Amino acid sequence: MTNQTTWAVTFREGNGRAQLQYLKQLAARAGHAIDLTRIDRSAWLDASGRSNAGDHAATIRCIRQALSRPATA
């Protein structure tokens, strides 16, 4: 789902940042805390490219390593 936001942004610059902010909001709504600083930039870009080809495993790994704890109310 986060990879699909690439197509929603018409400018190439800023797509990665838009994806990460979307991911942050999605995690919060699902009750999870996420630390975006734990996502390696090059790994995220590689994962994004792989997702375009239908391989989402790298994206899942990036997200899992960034999830820190359940969000508290």
Steps between C-alpha positions, in 0.01 A plus 500: 500500500775748584660440162179606325541852640788543254245524222282748691777760515555658160856615572791260527661700782329436832340163428708318761420760766130483411509120530662515842254756634212290369653195669531694827132597491393149400698348788353748750144422385574129543624565855872461435789732572754522220845656498570613144865566585542121523431467126820507299459734201675277249312191623169689468579612145600145406182365658292751307653386172439136586139575595444646154582152368262334747759393760393656831730301732761777528234759581361275771850461650550878506165556668551225757836639608345845544208387715608576852212428735121520521384860513358620829187710527 
